Amino acid sequence: MQRSIGLIQLQKELEYTGKQFDLLVRQLAKSKEQKPPEDLALLLKFA
């Protein structure tokens, strides 16, 4: 509940529309995702 209130307050402070704020949150979440390694040996350990 507190997280939701904080997000609403942040959206208002940034003066973002709901759509703009949603896009921002999605982009931040995507940038924080753990990406699988490109090396085959590391990829096998990752899986």
ABEGO torsion letter per residue (X at the ends): XAAAAAAAAAAAAAGBBAAAAAAAAAAAAAAABBBBBABAAAAAAAX
